[in-house]
């Protein structure tokens, strides 16, 4: 019996979500919102992506989009049939639309996005029967770790902005 057949789907999803969390660290190292995405086919990484919107000055440079773009180049096709996308944060409407157009088979995400989520939280574009493709969704894999990573990032950013504001005020008072 192969290792793959001995693992449950939950164990496989947890392994790849752990990988997506490590990819999110790449975004954070670049001072981007720490979201990581990994595209997997036949239990092999096809491509990965992380948020680059700030660095690239590109509102479309979300982790999912970057992974889809990279995967298209690898497989030489914009259709990513039988692929699973693991992403640390629920996709927004833009990314959900791209997943549908790419024909992603499965979406596995960690934390829900209760402001712009489009895979069940606010909208459910990926399973909308009016569209020509629907995606199987599994949510909540390492939800707490994924949510904490993003929450800690924003806490740190707010603290840094507050410190900078305080420093500027101090400099202005000193002149």
C-alpha positions in Angstrom: 0.0 0.0 0.0 1.4 3.4 -0.9 1.9 6.2 1.6 -0.8 8.2 -0.3 -3.5 5.6 0.1 -2.6 5.3 3.9 -3.2 9.0 4.5 -6.7 10.4 5.0 -7.8 13.4 3.0 -7.6 15.4 6.2 -4.0 14.5 6.7 -3.2 15.3 3.1 -5.0 18.7 3.4 -3.1 19.4 6.6 0.3 18.6 5.0 -0.3 21.0 2.1 -1.9 23.7 4.3 1.3 23.6 6.4 3.2 24.2 3.2 0.9 27.1 2.3 1.5 28.6 5.7 5.3 28.5 5.0 4.7 30.2 1.6 2.7 32.9 3.5 6.0 33.6 5.4 7.5 34.6 2.1 4.9 37.4 1.7 5.5 38.6 5.3 9.3 38.8 4.6 8.4 41.2 1.9 6.1 43.2 4.2 3.1 41.9 2.3 -0.1 40.5 3.9 0.9 36.9 4.7 -1.3 34.8 2.5 0.2 31.8 0.8 -1.2 29.5 -1.9 0.0 26.2 -3.3 -1.4 24.4 -6.3 -1.2 20.6 -6.1 -1.9 17.9 -8.7 -1.3 14.2 -8.1 0.1 15.1 -4.7 2.9 17.2 -6.3 3.4 20.9 -6.1 2.7 22.5 -9.5 3.2 26.1 -8.3 3.0 28.4 -5.4 2.2 32.1 -4.9 2.1 34.7 -2.1 0.7 38.2 -1.9 2.7 40.7 -3.9 0.2 43.5 -4.3 2.1 46.1 -2.4 5.5 45.3 -3.8 4.3 45.0 -7.4 1.8 47.9 -7.2 -0.8 45.4 -8.5 -4.2 45.0 -6.9 -4.4 41.6 -8.7 -1.2 40.2 -7.3 -3.0 38.1 -4.7 -1.5 34.7 -3.6 -4.0 32.7 -5.5 -3.6 34.7 -8.7 0.2 34.4 -8.5 -0.1 30.6 -8.0 -2.5 30.3 -11.0 -0.2 32.4 -13.2 2.8 30.3 -12.2 1.0 27.0 -12.7 -0.2 28.0 -16.2 3.4 28.6 -17.2 4.4 25.2 -15.7 1.7 23.2 -17.4 1.5 25.4 -20.5 -2.3 25.7 -20.1 -4.6 28.1 -18.4 -6.9 25.3 -17.4 -5.6 23.6 -14.3 -7.8 20.5 -14.5 -7.7 18.1 -11.4 -5.7 20.6 -9.3 -6.3 21.5 -5.7 -5.5 25.0 -4.4 -4.5 25.3 -0.8 -4.6 28.9 0.4 -4.3 30.3 3.9 -7.2 32.8 3.5 -10.6 32.3 1.8 -10.4 33.8 -1.7 -11.9 37.1 -2.6 -14.3 37.5 -5.5 -11.5 38.2 -8.0 -9.6 35.1 -7.0 -12.7 33.0 -6.8 -13.5 34.0 -10.4 -10.0 33.1 -11.5 -10.3 29.7 -9.8 -13.5 29.0 -11.7 -12.0 30.1 -15.0 -8.9 27.9 -14.4 -11.2 24.9 -13.7 -9.6 24.2 -10.3 -11.2 21.0 -9.0 -10.8 21.6 -5.2 -10.2 24.6 -3.0 -8.9 24.1 0.5 -8.6 27.2 2.7 -7.6 28.0 6.2 -9.2 31.1 7.6 -12.5 32.5 6.4 -12.6 36.1 5.2 -15.8 37.6 6.7 -15.4 40.9 4.7 -14.7 39.7 1.2 -14.7 35.9 1.2 -16.2 34.4 -2.0 -16.1 30.7 -1.1 -18.9 30.6 1.4 -18.4 33.4 3.9 -19.8 36.5 2.2 -20.4 35.1 -1.3 -20.1 31.6 -2.8 -18.9 32.2 -6.3 -16.9 28.9 -6.5 -20.1 26.8 -6.1 -22.5 29.0 -7.9 -24.6 26.7 -10.2 -25.1 29.6 -12.7 -21.4 29.4 -13.6 -20.0 26.9 -16.0 -17.8 25.3 -13.3 -18.1 24.6 -9.6 -15.3 23.8 -7.2 -15.3 21.4 -4.2 -14.5 23.4 -1.1 -13.0 22.3 2.2 -12.5 25.1 4.8 -11.1 25.5 8.2 -7.8 23.5 7.8 -5.4 25.1 10.3 -7.9 27.9 10.6 -6.6 29.3 13.8 -2.9 29.3 12.6 -3.9 31.0 9.4 -6.1 33.6 11.1 -3.4 34.3 13.7 -0.7 34.8 11.1 -2.8 37.5 9.4 -4.0 39.1 12.7 -0.5 39.3 14.1 0.7 40.9 10.9 -1.8 43.7 11.1 -1.2 44.1 14.9 2.5 44.6 14.1 1.8 47.0 11.3 -0.5 49.1 13.5 2.2 49.1 16.2 4.8 50.2 13.7 2.6 53.0 12.3 1.9 54.2 15.9 5.6 54.2 16.8 6.4 56.1 13.6 3.7 58.7 14.2 5.0 59.1 17.8 8.6 59.5 16.5 7.5 62.1 13.9 5.7 64.1 16.6 8.7 64.0 18.8 11.0 65.2 16.0 8.6 68.0 15.1 8.4 69.1 18.7 12.2 69.1 19.0 12.7 71.4 16.0 
